[in-house]
Amino acid sequence: MLSSASNRPPLYEVCPADKLVWAHWEADSSLYHRGTGETHLLSPLPTEIVRTLERGPLTLTELAAVLAGVCETPDSADWQDKLGRILGDLMALEIVDRRDDED
């Protein structure tokens, strides 16, 4: 039988804050990742995703609800799909991690 923890949706979290250095220009931000040695130019939505996750891990559904309010957009399946794609990009850059259970 599956435990209740295995039925939970995955949580997304930002890598440790001491690994990230931010700089902001008008609408865009740059993020230097000390762990990888890479600098990334982020547009406003990915920046807002990372900033939101810096406050604590969230599921995709929770993140979509928070950011729908911030971005003044409906919290729809399309919105969640868009955020999911951006989260995938941020995971590939090692900025965001996915936790599949509460361990």
Backbone hydrogen bonds, N-H to C=O, Kabsch-Sander energy under -0.5 kcal/mol:
donor,donor_aa,acceptor,acceptor_aa,energy
6,S,3,S,-0.6
7,N,3,S,-0.6
7,N,4,S,-0.8
8,R,5,A,-1.1
11,L,99,R,-3.0
12,Y,58,L,-3.1
13,E,97,D,-2.5
14,V,53,L,-0.6
15,C,95,I,-2.6
19,K,16,P,-2.3
20,L,17,A,-1.7
21,V,32,Y,-2.2
23,A,30,S,-2.0
25,W,28,D,-3.0
28,D,25,W,-2.0
29,S,42,L,-2.6
30,S,23,A,-3.3
31,L,40,H,-2.7
32,Y,21,V,-3.0
33,H,31,L,-0.5
33,H,38,E,-3.0
34,R,19,K,-3.7
34,R,32,Y,-0.8
36,T,33,H,-0.5
37,G,33,H,-2.6
38,E,33,H,-0.7
40,H,31,L,-2.5
42,L,29,S,-3.8
42,L,40,H,-0.6
47,T,43,S,-2.0
48,E,44,P,-2.6
49,I,45,L,-2.3
50,V,46,P,-2.4
51,R,47,T,-2.8
52,T,48,E,-2.3
53,L,49,I,-2.4
54,E,50,V,-1.6
55,R,51,R,-0.5
55,R,52,T,-1.2
56,G,53,L,-1.1
58,L,12,Y,-1.8
63,L,59,T,-2.7
64,A,60,L,-2.8
65,A,61,T,-1.9
66,V,62,E,-2.3
67,L,63,L,-2.8
68,A,64,A,-2.0
69,G,65,A,-1.3
70,V,66,V,-1.8
71,C,67,L,-3.1
72,E,68,A,-0.6
73,T,68,A,-2.1
76,S,74,P,-1.5
80,Q,76,S,-2.3
81,D,77,A,-2.5
82,K,78,D,-2.4
83,L,79,W,-2.5
84,G,80,Q,-2.5
85,R,81,D,-2.2
86,I,82,K,-2.1
87,L,83,L,-2.9
88,G,84,G,-2.0
89,D,85,R,-1.9
90,L,86,I,-2.7
91,M,87,L,-2.4
92,A,88,G,-2.1
93,L,89,D,-1.4
94,E,91,M,-1.6
95,I,90,L,-2.5
96,V,90,L,-1.3
97,D,13,E,-3.5
99,R,11,L,-3.5
100,D,98,R,-0.6
